[in-house]
C-alpha cells in the first residue's frame, strides 16, 4: 500500500451495488484508488462486508484470521447487531487478500494480531450493519408508501408498526440495493444490544467438529508444492553435510534444498510427503559455540542466579518491618 489507512466513524462512505439474487454492501475508502471489488460466484462485490440473499441468507466477510480467538463469530456479531439480523441465518466468508480494502485499521495492513480485531473493527462493522438496516427499512417504507419512522427492523424483518405488516430482509434486498446509503448511519446505544456481549455458539464449531473446516494447511492452488524444513537444533549451528538419498526416494519429493547455513528444506507435492522426506534426512551439524548449551545448562544458570543479589527495581516502605507485624503472611 502507498497510503496509510486510518478508519474511524467519519472516514467511511457507504456504497452499494445490485447483484444477482441480492445486494452487496461495503465501504468505499475515499483515499483508495480502487472503485470495484472481486467477483465471487459471478456476483460483483464493491468493497463488500455484507451480502443479503433473496432467500434471507446473510453473508458477512471476516477480514481477520481465525486462530482460535473466535473472530469468525465475534466480528459477524458486531455487524449483525446493528443490522438487526436473524443470527440463525448468518454465515461467514473470509475476506479475500486485499489490504487496500480489508486492512486491519490498527496496523494499516491486512494482518491479525495484538488483540486488534474487535477493537479495530468495532465501529466500521457497526456502521456497515447500521447502514444496511436503514436501507432495508427505507425499502420497506417505500413499498408500503409510509414513512420510515413508522417502520422497525428486528430479526431480519421490517415491520410497519401501525398495521403489523412485515417484509423479510430477503424480500427487500433488491429494492434496498437501489437506495442511497446513509453517510452517517445511526448506531444503536449499548442498552439496545441484543447480540453484543451475549454468549452464543461459535459459527465455526460445527465444521471443525465434522472435519469439513478448511485450514491454511488445506489450501491448494494449481502447481503448488509444499516444503518442510529440518533446522539445526542449536542456535547458530551450521550444516556440515547432507545425505538426502532416502528423502529423495520418498514418493512425491521433488527436491532437497539447503536454505541457509543451518536449515534444509524438503519440497514435495503434499505436506505429508515433505514431512516424511524431512524425517529421513541425514544431516551432520557443527553446533558451534553453543554446543554445550542445553536445557540442563540453562536451568543450572538460573539456579546459580537465584543465589546472587538481583537488581532492585523498586524499594518502597519497610518490607521487613511490615512482614514482622503482619497479621497474616503468605509464602510462595
Buried (B, 14 or more C-beta within 10 A) or exposed (E): EEEEBEBEEEBBBBBBBBBEBBBBBBBBBEEBEEEEBBEBEEBBBBBBBBBBBBEBBBBBBBBBBBEEBBBBBBBBBBBBBBBBBBBEBBEBEBBBEBBBBBBBBBBBEBBBEEEBBBEBBBBBBBBBBBBBBBBBBBBBBBBBEBEBEBBBBEBBBBBBEEEEBBBBBBBBBBBBBEBEBBEEBEBBEEEEBBBBEEEEEEBBEEEEEEEEBEEEEEEEEEEEEBBBBBBBEBEEBBBEEBEBEBBBEBEBBBBBBEEEEBBBBBBBBBBEBBBBBBEBBEBEBBBBEEEEEEEEEEEEEEEEEEEEEEEEEEEEEEEEEEEEEEEEEEEE
